[in-house]
Amino acid sequence: MSLLTRQEAADMMDVPITWVDAMLEFGSLERHEGLNGETLIDADEILEKRFAAPRLEAASLAHVRSMLKKLGLDGSSASV
């Protein structure tokens, strides 16, 4: 169990912190109490419930050029 602050949980889900508060209020997320009394949220719970924002990875320009070349769409074999 990896516990996150409300802000860290909001960042993980890519939502405003007020959404995390609402999810806690309505029971969509379980509240854990930290040593200093702060509210913590289990990162595993966020992942299990698929609340985490998807991580998008963009292809590099070099990779795109390489794929276009392999497909013969890079313009190097165009006849004029």
MMTF fields as JSON, N, C-alpha, C and O atoms, coordinates in Angstrom:
{
  "mmtfVersion": "1.0.0",
  "mmtfProducer": "UNKNOWN",
  "numBonds": 319,
  "numAtoms": 320,
  "numGroups": 80,
  "numChains": 1,
  "numModels": 1,
  "chainsPerModel": [1],
  "groupsPerChain": [80],
  "chainIdList": ["A"],
  "bondAtomList": [4, 2, 8, 6, 12, 10, 16, 14, 20, 18, 24, 22, 28, 26, 32, 30, 36, 34, 40, 38, 44, 42, 48, 46, 52, 50, 56, 54, 60, 58, 64, 62, 68, 66, 72, 70, 76, 74, 80, 78, 84, 82, 88, 86, 92, 90, 96, 94, 100, 98, 104, 102, 108, 106, 112, 110, 116, 114, 120, 118, 124, 122, 128, 126, 132, 130, 136, 134, 140, 138, 144, 142, 148, 146, 152, 150, 156, 154, 160, 158, 164, 162, 168, 166, 172, 170, 176, 174, 180, 178, 184, 182, 188, 186, 192, 190, 196, 194, 200, 198, 204, 202, 208, 206, 212, 210, 216, 214, 220, 218, 224, 222, 228, 226, 232, 230, 236, 234, 240, 238, 244, 242, 248, 246, 252, 250, 256, 254, 260, 258, 264, 262, 268, 266, 272, 270, 276, 274, 280, 278, 284, 282, 288, 286, 292, 290, 296, 294, 300, 298, 304, 302, 308, 306, 312, 310, 316, 314],
  "bondOrderList": [1, 1, 1, 1, 1, 1, 1, 1, 1, 1, 1, 1, 1, 1, 1, 1, 1, 1, 1, 1, 1, 1, 1, 1, 1, 1, 1, 1, 1, 1, 1, 1, 1, 1, 1, 1, 1, 1, 1, 1, 1, 1, 1, 1, 1, 1, 1, 1, 1, 1, 1, 1, 1, 1, 1, 1, 1, 1, 1, 1, 1, 1, 1, 1, 1, 1, 1, 1, 1, 1, 1, 1, 1, 1, 1, 1, 1, 1, 1],
  "groupList": [{"groupName": "MET", "atomNameList": ["N", "CA", "C", "O"], "elementList": ["N", "C", "C", "O"], "formalChargeList": [0, 0, 0, 0], "bondAtomList": [1, 0, 2, 1, 3, 2], "bondOrderList": [1, 1, 2], "singleLetterCode": "M", "chemCompType": "L-PEPTIDE LINKING"}, {"groupName": "SER", "atomNameList": ["N", "CA", "C", "O"], "elementList": ["N", "C", "C", "O"], "formalChargeList": [0, 0, 0, 0], "bondAtomList": [1, 0, 2, 1, 3, 2], "bondOrderList": [1, 1, 2], "singleLetterCode": "S", "chemCompType": "L-PEPTIDE LINKING"}, {"groupName": "LEU", "atomNameList": ["N", "CA", "C", "O"], "elementList": ["N", "C", "C", "O"], "formalChargeList": [0, 0, 0, 0], "bondAtomList": [1, 0, 2, 1, 3, 2], "bondOrderList": [1, 1, 2], "singleLetterCode": "L", "chemCompType": "L-PEPTIDE LINKING"}, {"groupName": "THR", "atomNameList": ["N", "CA", "C", "O"], "elementList": ["N", "C", "C", "O"], "formalChargeList": [0, 0, 0, 0], "bondAtomList": [1, 0, 2, 1, 3, 2], "bondOrderList": [1, 1, 2], "singleLetterCode": "T", "chemCompType": "L-PEPTIDE LINKING"}, {"groupName": "ARG", "atomNameList": ["N", "CA", "C", "O"], "elementList": ["N", "C", "C", "O"], "formalChargeList": [0, 0, 0, 0], "bondAtomList": [1, 0, 2, 1, 3, 2], "bondOrderList": [1, 1, 2], "singleLetterCode": "R", "chemCompType": "L-PEPTIDE LINKING"}, {"groupName": "GLN", "atomNameList": ["N", "CA", "C", "O"], "elementList": ["N", "C", "C", "O"], "formalChargeList": [0, 0, 0, 0], "bondAtomList": [1, 0, 2, 1, 3, 2], "bondOrderList": [1, 1, 2], "singleLetterCode": "Q", "chemCompType": "L-PEPTIDE LINKING"}, {"groupName": "GLU", "atomNameList": ["N", "CA", "C", "O"], "elementList": ["N", "C", "C", "O"], "formalChargeList": [0, 0, 0, 0], "bondAtomList": [1, 0, 2, 1, 3, 2], "bondOrderList": [1, 1, 2], "singleLetterCode": "E", "chemCompType": "L-PEPTIDE LINKING"}, {"groupName": "ALA", "atomNameList": ["N", "CA", "C", "O"], "elementList": ["N", "C", "C", "O"], "formalChargeList": [0, 0, 0, 0], "bondAtomList": [1, 0, 2, 1, 3, 2], "bondOrderList": [1, 1, 2], "singleLetterCode": "A", "chemCompType": "L-PEPTIDE LINKING"}, {"groupName": "ASP", "atomNameList": ["N", "CA", "C", "O"], "elementList": ["N", "C", "C", "O"], "formalChargeList": [0, 0, 0, 0], "bondAtomList": [1, 0, 2, 1, 3, 2], "bondOrderList": [1, 1, 2], "singleLetterCode": "D", "chemCompType": "L-PEPTIDE LINKING"}, {"groupName": "VAL", "atomNameList": ["N", "CA", "C", "O"], "elementList": ["N", "C", "C", "O"], "formalChargeList": [0, 0, 0, 0], "bondAtomList": [1, 0, 2, 1, 3, 2], "bondOrderList": [1, 1, 2], "singleLetterCode": "V", "chemCompType": "L-PEPTIDE LINKING"}, {"groupName": "PRO", "atomNameList": ["N", "CA", "C", "O"], "elementList": ["N", "C", "C", "O"], "formalChargeList": [0, 0, 0, 0], "bondAtomList": [1, 0, 2, 1, 3, 2], "bondOrderList": [1, 1, 2], "singleLetterCode": "P", "chemCompType": "L-PEPTIDE LINKING"}, {"groupName": "ILE", "atomNameList": ["N", "CA", "C", "O"], "elementList": ["N", "C", "C", "O"], "formalChargeList": [0, 0, 0, 0], "bondAtomList": [1, 0, 2, 1, 3, 2], "bondOrderList": [1, 1, 2], "singleLetterCode": "I", "chemCompType": "L-PEPTIDE LINKING"}, {"groupName": "TRP", "atomNameList": ["N", "CA", "C", "O"], "elementList": ["N", "C", "C", "O"], "formalChargeList": [0, 0, 0, 0], "bondAtomList": [1, 0, 2, 1, 3, 2], "bondOrderList": [1, 1, 2], "singleLetterCode": "W", "chemCompType": "L-PEPTIDE LINKING"}, {"groupName": "PHE", "atomNameList": ["N", "CA", "C", "O"], "elementList": ["N", "C", "C", "O"], "formalChargeList": [0, 0, 0, 0], "bondAtomList": [1, 0, 2, 1, 3, 2], "bondOrderList": [1, 1, 2], "singleLetterCode": "F", "chemCompType": "L-PEPTIDE LINKING"}, {"groupName": "GLY", "atomNameList": ["N", "CA", "C", "O"], "elementList": ["N", "C", "C", "O"], "formalChargeList": [0, 0, 0, 0], "bondAtomList": [1, 0, 2, 1, 3, 2], "bondOrderList": [1, 1, 2], "singleLetterCode": "G", "chemCompType": "PEPTIDE LINKING"}, {"groupName": "HIS", "atomNameList": ["N", "CA", "C", "O"], "elementList": ["N", "C", "C", "O"], "formalChargeList": [0, 0, 0, 0], "bondAtomList": [1, 0, 2, 1, 3, 2], "bondOrderList": [1, 1, 2], "singleLetterCode": "H", "chemCompType": "L-PEPTIDE LINKING"}, {"groupName": "ASN", "atomNameList": ["N", "CA", "C", "O"], "elementList": ["N", "C", "C", "O"], "formalChargeList": [0, 0, 0, 0], "bondAtomList": [1, 0, 2, 1, 3, 2], "bondOrderList": [1, 1, 2], "singleLetterCode": "N", "chemCompType": "L-PEPTIDE LINKING"}, {"groupName": "LYS", "atomNameList": ["N", "CA", "C", "O"], "elementList": ["N", "C", "C", "O"], "formalChargeList": [0, 0, 0, 0], "bondAtomList": [1, 0, 2, 1, 3, 2], "bondOrderList": [1, 1, 2], "singleLetterCode": "K", "chemCompType": "L-PEPTIDE LINKING"}],
  "groupTypeList": [0, 1, 2, 2, 3, 4, 5, 6, 7, 7, 8, 0, 0, 8, 9, 10, 11, 3, 12, 9, 8, 7, 0, 2, 6, 13, 14, 1, 2, 6, 4, 15, 6, 14, 2, 16, 14, 6, 3, 2, 11, 8, 7, 8, 6, 11, 2, 6, 17, 4, 13, 7, 7, 10, 4, 2, 6, 7, 7, 1, 2, 7, 15, 9, 4, 1, 0, 2, 17, 17, 2, 14, 2, 8, 14, 1, 1, 7, 1, 9],
  "groupIdList": [1, 2, 3, 4, 5, 6, 7, 8, 9, 10, 11, 12, 13, 14, 15, 16, 17, 18, 19, 20, 21, 22, 23, 24, 25, 26, 27, 28, 29, 30, 31, 32, 33, 34, 35, 36, 37, 38, 39, 40, 41, 42, 43, 44, 45, 46, 47, 48, 49, 50, 51, 52, 53, 54, 55, 56, 57, 58, 59, 60, 61, 62, 63, 64, 65, 66, 67, 68, 69, 70, 71, 72, 73, 74, 75, 76, 77, 78, 79, 80],
  "secStructList": [7, 7, 3, 3, 3, 2, 2, 2, 2, 2, 2, 2, 2, 6, 1, 7, 2, 2, 2, 2, 2, 2, 2, 2, 2, 6, 6, 1, 1, 7, 7, 3, 3, 7, 6, 6, 1, 7, 3, 3, 3, 3, 2, 2, 2, 2, 2, 2, 6, 6, 7, 1, 7, 7, 7, 7, 7, 7, 7, 7, 2, 2, 2, 2, 2, 2, 2, 2, 2, 2, 6, 6, 7, 1, 1, 6, 6, 7, 7, 7],
  "xCoordList": [0.848, 0.0, 0.887, 1.728, 0.681, 1.405, 0.393, -0.494, 0.531, -0.438, -0.012, 1.155, -0.996, -0.782, -1.565, -2.6, -1.061, -1.838, -2.99, -3.015, -3.921, -5.047, -4.547, -5.057, -3.549, -2.995, -2.301, -2.463, -1.53, -0.861, -1.876, -1.687, -2.952, -4.012, -4.68, -4.968, -4.925, -5.521, -4.603, -5.067, -3.316, -2.348, -2.335, -2.266, -2.402, -2.392, -3.618, -3.539, -4.754, -5.995, -6.217, -7.155, -5.353, -5.452, -6.803, -7.479, -7.173, -8.419, -8.118, -7.076, -9.013, -8.83, -8.978, -9.65, -8.361, -8.404, -9.842, -10.161, -10.696, -12.095, -12.791, -13.708, -12.357, -12.919, -12.516, -13.32, -11.27, -10.805, -11.631, -12.051, -11.867, -12.684, -14.09, -14.645, -14.661, -16.001, -15.992, -16.924, -14.95, -14.851, -14.732, -15.265, -14.036, -13.931, -15.281, -15.698, -15.954, -17.254, -18.299, -19.078, -18.313, -19.309, -18.877, -19.617, -17.689, -17.234, -16.609, -16.4, -16.306, -15.642, -14.191, -13.612, -13.61, -12.253, -12.284, -13.073, -11.406, -11.321, -10.32, -9.231, -10.717, -9.887, -9.005, -9.473, -7.718, -6.774, -6.224, -6.014, -5.997, -5.493, -3.989, -3.478, -3.284, -1.836, -1.459, -2.325, -0.172, 0.32, -0.041, -0.289, -0.069, -0.393, -1.865, -2.251, -2.696, -4.128, -4.589, -5.784, -3.638, -4.041, -4.68, -4.422, -5.505, -6.188, -5.251, -4.633, -5.154, -4.32, -5.177, -6.197, -4.756, -5.476, -4.502, -3.354, -4.967, -4.145, -3.986, -4.978, -2.752, -2.486, -2.955, -3.444, -2.811, -3.245, -4.746, -5.207, -5.515, -6.967, -7.303, -8.202, -6.578, -6.792, -6.52, -7.277, -5.44, -5.091, -6.089, -6.499, -6.489, -7.428, -8.784, -9.417, -9.221, -10.518, -10.407, -11.389, -9.216, -8.941, -9.282, -9.766, -9.019, -9.234, -8.019, -8.116, -6.875, -5.657, -5.776, -6.337, -5.247, -5.262, -4.345, -3.272, -4.76, -3.908, -2.637, -2.642, -1.574, -0.288, -0.135, -0.052, -0.1, 0.045, 1.501, 2.134, 2.013, 3.371, 3.338, 2.799, 3.899, 3.95, 5.209, 6.277, 5.063, 6.22, 7.147, 6.697, 8.448, 9.396, 9.359, 8.923, 9.811, 9.859, 10.75, 10.431, 11.862, 12.774, 12.078, 12.277, 11.272, 10.551, 9.518, 9.39, 8.791, 7.794, 8.469, 7.985, 9.586, 10.313, 10.791, 10.715, 11.276, 11.736, 10.589, 10.761, 9.43, 8.269, 7.804, 7.465, 7.784, 7.393, 8.356, 7.939, 9.649, 10.656, 10.433, 10.508, 10.161, 9.912, 8.689, 8.638, 7.707, 6.488, 6.613, 5.692, 7.737, 7.94, 7.157, 6.867, 6.811, 6.002, 6.788, 6.209, 8.098, 8.914, 9.219, 9.863, 8.77, 8.974, 10.311, 10.55, 11.19, 12.503, 12.439, 13.356, 11.362, 11.274, 10.224, 9.798, 9.823, 8.805, 9.412, 10.518, 8.668, 9.134, 8.527, 7.375, 9.325, 8.867, 8.757, 8.384],
  "yCoordList": [-1.181, 0.0, 1.235, 1.422, 2.065, 3.32, 4.449, 4.64, 5.184, 6.235, 7.569, 7.956, 8.259, 9.554, 10.64, 10.375, 11.856, 12.984, 13.227, 12.658, 14.053, 14.381, 15.011, 14.704, 15.894, 16.55, 15.539, 15.592, 14.622, 13.6, 12.699, 12.314, 12.368, 11.553, 12.311, 11.729, 13.6, 14.425, 14.468, 14.371, 14.613, 14.632, 13.297, 13.262, 12.206, 10.869, 10.652, 9.994, 11.212, 11.043, 12.176, 12.132, 13.188, 14.361, 15.055, 15.376, 15.276, 15.965, 17.019, 16.955, 17.98, 18.95, 18.258, 17.233, 18.818, 18.239, 18.177, 17.318, 19.077, 19.048, 17.762, 17.287, 17.197, 15.924, 14.802, 13.921, 14.837, 13.823, 13.929, 12.915, 15.157, 15.363, 14.796, 14.169, 15.022, 14.496, 12.968, 12.328, 12.388, 10.924, 10.321, 9.245, 11.017, 10.576, 10.71, 9.821, 11.823, 12.095, 11.052, 10.602, 10.668, 9.718, 8.263, 7.363, 8.025, 6.658, 5.972, 4.759, 6.726, 6.136, 5.801, 4.907, 6.516, 6.252, 6.118, 6.769, 5.258, 5.059, 6.043, 6.254, 6.629, 7.606, 6.875, 6.019, 7.235, 6.722, 7.931, 8.994, 7.755, 8.874, 8.756, 7.72, 9.842, 9.889, 10.16, 10.416, 10.106, 10.305, 11.672, 11.816, 12.677, 14.031, 14.364, 15.529, 13.357, 13.564, 13.913, 14.08, 14.023, 14.367, 13.17, 12.016, 13.47, 12.443, 11.901, 12.663, 10.583, 9.922, 8.95, 8.458, 8.681, 7.781, 6.736, 7.048, 5.487, 4.378, 4.447, 4.412, 4.544, 4.605, 3.332, 3.39, 2.187, 0.916, 0.913, 0.365, 1.53, 1.606, 2.424, 2.066, 3.514, 4.352, 3.541, 3.617, 2.767, 1.957, 0.828, 0.57, 0.144, -0.974, -0.526, -1.241, 0.652, 1.158, 1.895, 2.44, 1.901, 2.541, 4.029, 4.566, 4.68, 6.113, 6.905, 8.107, 6.228, 6.925, 7.42, 6.741, 8.597, 9.161, 8.32, 7.904, 8.069, 7.296, 8.061, 9.281, 7.325, 7.921, 7.821, 6.724, 8.945, 8.96, 9.233, 10.135, 8.44, 8.647, 8.957, 8.186, 10.054, 10.448, 9.876, 9.847, 9.43, 8.924, 10.087, 11.199, 9.809, 10.859, 11.081, 10.214, 12.226, 12.547, 11.554, 11.145, 11.17, 10.208, 8.863, 8.211, 8.452, 7.189, 7.266, 6.332, 8.36, 8.538, 8.518, 7.865, 9.229, 9.24, 7.839, 7.438, 7.107, 5.738, 4.85, 4.065, 4.968, 4.167, 4.554, 3.68, 5.84, 6.289, 5.756, 5.356, 5.758, 5.242, 3.756, 3.305, 2.992, 1.554, 1.283, 0.29, 2.174, 2.009, 2.615, 2.508, 3.244, 3.868, 5.145, 5.551, 5.781, 6.992, 8.24, 9.277, 8.127, 9.259, 10.247, 11.267, 9.967, 10.89, 10.72, 11.396, 9.85, 9.685, 8.944, 9.057, 8.174, 7.415, 7.992, 7.332, 9.22, 9.855, 10.199, 10.731, 9.885, 10.217, 11.551, 11.856, 12.33, 13.651, 13.715, 14.752],
  "zCoordList": [0.0, 0.0, 0.0, 0.88, -0.999, -1.099, -0.915, -1.747, 0.165, 0.471, -0.122, -0.07, -0.688, -1.33, -0.608, 0.004, -0.687, -0.19, -1.163, -2.255, -0.777, -1.661, -2.948, -4.026, -2.852, -4.045, -4.949, -6.169, -4.374, -5.176, -5.875, -7.028, -5.167, -5.766, -6.911, -7.956, -6.72, -7.773, -8.992, -10.128, -8.753, -9.854, -10.595, -11.824, -9.843, -10.452, -11.336, -12.373, -10.912, -11.664, -12.665, -13.461, -12.622, -13.486, -13.331, -14.309, -12.071, -11.732, -10.666, -10.014, -10.481, -9.391, -8.022, -7.906, -7.023, -5.679, -5.145, -4.322, -5.607, -5.167, -5.612, -4.942, -6.741, -7.197, -6.246, -5.94, -5.782, -4.825, -3.552, -2.994, -3.09, -1.894, -2.09, -1.187, -3.275, -3.564, -3.604, -3.118, -4.178, -4.243, -2.843, -2.573, -1.971, -0.577, 0.119, 0.861, -0.126, 0.49, 0.098, 0.938, -1.183, -1.672, -1.551, -1.947, -1.008, -0.782, -1.981, -1.956, -3.033, -4.197, -3.9, -4.518, -2.957, -2.486, -0.969, -0.284, -0.462, 0.987, 1.585, 1.053, 2.693, 3.403, 4.418, 5.169, 4.421, 5.416, 6.165, 5.583, 7.443, 8.242, 8.423, 8.85, 8.089, 8.264, 9.709, 10.546, 10.002, 11.369, 11.931, 13.128, 11.058, 11.529, 11.327, 11.428, 11.043, 10.89, 9.487, 9.245, 8.555, 7.185, 6.487, 6.83, 5.516, 4.733, 3.665, 2.921, 3.596, 2.601, 1.796, 2.281, 0.568, -0.328, -0.844, -1.161, -0.927, -1.391, -2.911, -3.638, -3.391, -4.83, -5.528, -6.657, -4.868, -5.466, -5.722, -6.723, -4.81, -4.987, -6.243, -7.004, -6.446, -7.629, -8.893, -9.861, -8.879, -10.05, -10.266, -11.398, -9.174, -9.277, -9.818, -10.595, -9.408, -9.855, -11.193, -11.696, -11.75, -13.042, -13.05, -14.047, -11.922, -11.819, -12.306, -12.551, -12.446, -12.847, -14.284, -15.143, -14.528, -15.886, -16.77, -16.333, -18.005, -18.906, -19.238, -19.397, -19.336, -19.704, -21.212, -21.765, -21.858, -23.305, -23.658, -23.108, -24.579, -25.039, -26.52, -27.313, -26.881, -28.284, -28.924, -28.313, -30.144, -30.877, -31.213, -31.492, -31.182, -31.536, -33.046, -33.804, -33.458, -34.875, -35.621, -36.737, -35.004, -35.627, -35.834, -36.859, -34.874, -34.999, -36.121, -36.912, -36.193, -37.251, -38.613, -39.538, -38.742, -40.028, -40.394, -41.556, -39.418, -39.655, -40.136, -41.068, -39.51, -39.918, -41.32, -42.118, -41.629, -42.961, -44.023, -45.111, -43.691, -44.621, -44.875, -46.018, -43.821, -43.965, -44.832, -45.557, -44.751, -45.537, -46.935, -47.745, -47.213, -48.509, -48.685, -49.81, -47.581, -47.639, -47.247, -46.921, -47.283, -46.843, -47.955, -47.707, -49.185, -50.287, -50.991, -51.991, -50.514, -51.145, -52.46, -53.274, -52.694, -53.937, -54.89, -55.838, -54.624, -55.477, -56.837, -56.926, -57.879, -59.229, -59.654, -59.345, -60.364, -60.789, -62.279, -62.827]
}
